[in-house]
Amino acid sequence: MRRYELPISTNYVPDWGYIEAFRELFQNALDNEIVNPENKMSFSFDSEKGEVSITNKTSILEVGTLLLGSTTKADDESTIGKHGEGYKIAFMVLLREGKTIKVYNYGNKEIWKARLVKSKRYNGNLVPVISVERVAFWKAIPDNDLTITVGNVTQDEYDKMVEKNLNLQEDVEYFEVPNFGKILTNEKEKGNIYVKGLFVCRNEKITYGYDFEPRLIELDRDR
């Protein structure tokens, strides 16, 4: 088993909670499908287990991506993410929030587990540690090469995530505008701004809600 300490303080991004963390994981999965339409993403919630699963059909997670700033999307205007920080910070925040994380990296025949550990290297400060275990045989071949599972998620927490993610909603009312995105006409979306269905911010001065294509808005890490 290999262990990787991520030099990310649990004091980092103090304003982030589980909603922002899940946004980053969902964003990565969505970007993978944007880059390769055959690499379908999916998202599910098991209320009995309290577990969220985010999957991609053909993605493989390499340990090199644990390096902050490591990304293949920096110059791709079609994708949402650009900075190579998202899922690493998301893991830290979710662990800070008391969630569990396991990555079924079937494409590399690995299982990753994330936890917070008091690091000797960093004077006893808590840092995320990723343990990577090689798995010779799987009991059954999964439907997807990559599945990230997050545990200890309540129904109320999931419902609040849905409110911030148009991709998870069934009652979205909108007009499609080619090469632009969507104008959201539902009253509850008034003033809300999204990119590819993911909430960015709110502006009380605008009449409708808007869901933009990624190339039209340049986002920083904190939106």
N, C-alpha and C positions, 0 to 999 in steps of 0.2 A: 504494500500500500504506500502510495506517495502522499505527502502532505505539503500544502502550499499556504503559507501565511500571507495574507493580503495586508499591505501597510495602509490600512484605512481605519482611522479612529472612529469609535462609536459616537464621538461628538460631531462628526462631519454631517453636513446637511441637517441641522437640528429641526428644521421646519418640515422635513419629509416624514410622512407616515406610511402606513401600508398602502394607501391609495396611490401615492406617487410611485412607490416601489413596484406595485403591480402594473402601473402604467408603463414603466420601463420594460418589464418582461413582455408585456403584450406588444409593445412597440417593436421590440426585437423580432418577435415571431411574425408580426405583420410585415416588417421590412424584408424578412427572409422570403416571404411569399411574393412581395412586390418585385424583388430581384429575380426570382424564379417562380413563375406561376404554378409549376408542378409541385413546388415545395409547400404544400397546403398547411396552413396553421389551423389549430382548433383550440377551444377553451371550454373547460367544463368545471362544474362545482358539485361535489358530493356532499350534500348537507348532513348526511349521517356521519360521515367520516370527518367532516369539517376540512375538506381538502380541495384545493384548486389545482387543476392540471392545465398546463399550457404546452402545446405540442407543435412540432413541425415534421412534415412527412419525411424529408431527406436531409435535414440539418445534422451536422456533426460539430460538437463543441470541442475545440482544441485547448489544451492547457495554456498555450501562448496567448489566448484571448483574456487570461486573467491579468495580464499586464495592462495597467491603466493607460488609456490612449490608444490601445490596439484596436483598430477598426479597418474594415474594408469599404466603409461607406462614406468616407470623408468627402469625396468628390462626386457622389451620386445624388443628384438633385431630386430623384424620384423617391428617395427614402426619407424617413422622419429623423432617425438618429444619425449623428455625425461625429460624436466626440469620443467614442470608445470607453465610456465610463459606466453606462447605464446599468447593465446587469450586475456588475461588481458592487456598485453602490446599493442597488436594489437588494441584493443578498444581505448586505450589512444591515440595512434598515429593517428588513423583515425579521432578521435574527434579533435585532434590538427590540422589536415589537413582540417578541416571544413566539414567533412562528418557527416551524421546522422546514427544512429545505432538503430535497433529494432530487438529483438529476439522473435520469435513466438515459445515458448516452450510448444507446444501442449501436449507433454507427461506428463507434470506437470500441465496442464491447466493454464499456466502463459504467460504473455507478459512482456518482459524486455525492458526497454529503458535506453540508456546510454547518458550521457551528462557531460560536464565539469562544475564544480561549484566552486566558491570561498569558501573554507572551513574555518569555524570559528575554527575548531579543529587544523588546520595547518596554523594559522596566515594569513588567506586570500589567501593562495596559491591555484591555480587551481588544482583540482584532479578529476578523473573520479568518477561519481556517477551512480550506477545502481539502477533503480527503478523497483521493481517487483510487478506486479499487478495480482491478481487472477482473472481468467475469468470463470464465472460459465457456460456460454453457448457460443458456437461458431456458427456463422452463417452457416458455412459449415465445415464438417470434412476435414481437409487438407490431402494431399497425404503423407506428411512427418511429423514426430513427432517433428522435430527441423528444423527451418529455421532462418538463420541470414540474415537480409537485411541491406545493406549499401547504403545510398542515396547520392546525389550530386556528382555522378561519371560521368565524361565526356567520350565521345567516344574515345578521344585521350588517356585518362588515362587507359581505358579498353584495348585498343590496345597495350599499353606498358606492361600491365600485361600479356597479351597473349604471348608476346615475351619471358617472363621469366618463362613460364609454358607450358611444352610439352603436358600436359593433355588437354590443350585448343586448341592445334594446329591440323590441319588436314593433313599437308604435311610433317610429320616427316619421314625421311628416315633413316633406321637403320638395323643393324644385331643383332639378339637376341643371347645372350650368356647365356646358362643355369647357374643358381646360381650366376650370375654375374650382369647381367643387359643388357644394350644395348650399342652398338658402333654406334654413330650417324655419318652418312656419308655425310649429307648435308653440303656444303661448309660454310654456314652461322653459323654452329654449331662448327666449328673448334676451339678447345681450351676451349669450354664450358663444365663445369662439373655440373651434376644434380644428385639429389637423388630422385628416384621415380617420375621423371618428373619435379621436382622443382629446379630452378636454385640455385647453391651454390656459384660458383666463376668461374673465367676465368684464364686459364694458356696458354699464347701465345706459349709455347714451345712444346705443344703436337699437334699431327697431326690431330686427330679426336676429336669429342665431346664424352662424356661418360655419361650415365645415370645409376648410380649404385643402387643396392639394399641397403636398409637402414642398414643392418647388416654389410656391408663392410666399412662404413664410420661413425665415431663418430663425430657428429656435436655439436658445442657449440651454445649458443644463437645467436651469430652474424654470424654463419657459418664459 
